[in-house]
Amino acid sequence: MSDWTWEYEPNAREVVGGLSENERAAVEDVAGRIAEAVGVRRIGHPFDIRESASGVRTYAEGHVMVWYQEGHRDDTVLILRVQCLGDSE
């Protein structure tokens, strides 16, 4: 388990405000897995101020697509935008 966490940027209302509870839970599951994967990928890479944040990246899983940025300084994945193609139920 890594020390990486995730959060909505700028806030949950702006990013997932119109989604159902099931869609929001699916987004949060994906966000957690992204944070874990980034933490594993960054093992052994010391912080370098020249790369304090990644560019915007995308990841899709099932009916969820997430746009995110890696904040290397704070070990945080910033969830910038999401799109859900239907509820998972």
N, C-alpha and C positions, 0 to 999 in steps of 0.2 A: 504494500500500500504506500502510495506516495504522499507527500505533504501538499501537493497541488490541490487547490480548491477551484470553485467556479462561482461566478456571480453574473447577474444581469447588468448590462450597461446600455442605457443610463439607469434603468430601474425595471422592475418586473411589470409594472403597469404598461410601460411603453413597449416592452418586448413580447409579453405573452398575455396582455390584458384581455384580449377577446377570445381566448381559447377556453375550451371546456376543461373540467378537472382532469379527465382522462388524457387529453392532449397535453396539458401542462405537466402531468406526471411523466408522460413519455418524453417530453423535452428535458425534464430534469434528470431522468435516467440517462439519456444520451449525453447530457452535459457532464454528469459524473464520470461516465466512461471516457469521455474525451479528456477530462482532467487527469484521470488515472493514466491514460496512455501517454499524454504529454509528459507527465512526471517520470514514467519509465524511460521514455525516449531521451529525456534530459539528464539521466543519471551520468555522472562523470563529466558534465559540461558546466564548468564554473560560470558564474554570472559575468557577463561582459557588457558594460554600459553601452557599447555600440550596437548591441542587439537586445535592447531592453524590452522590445515588443516585436512580435511577428507582424506580418501583413495580415489582412483579413483572409481567413480560410473558410472552407465549407466542408460539411460532412452530412451525409444523408444515411438514414437507417429506417427501414420500414416506411412509414408515412410521414416521418419527421425530417426536415432539412434545417440545419443550423449554420448560421454564419457566426464565426467567432474569431477572437484574437488571443494570442498567448502573451500574457504579461510576465516576462521572465524575471523582472525585478521583484515582483510580489508572489511569484509562483501561483498565478491565478489565471484561469481561462475566463475571458469576458464574452458572454453570450450577447451578441449584438442584434441579431434578428433571427426569427424562426418562421418556418412555413410548415403547416400540417395539411396533408392532403386527405382530409377526412378523419373522423374519430376512430380510434383503435377498436371500438366495440362493434 
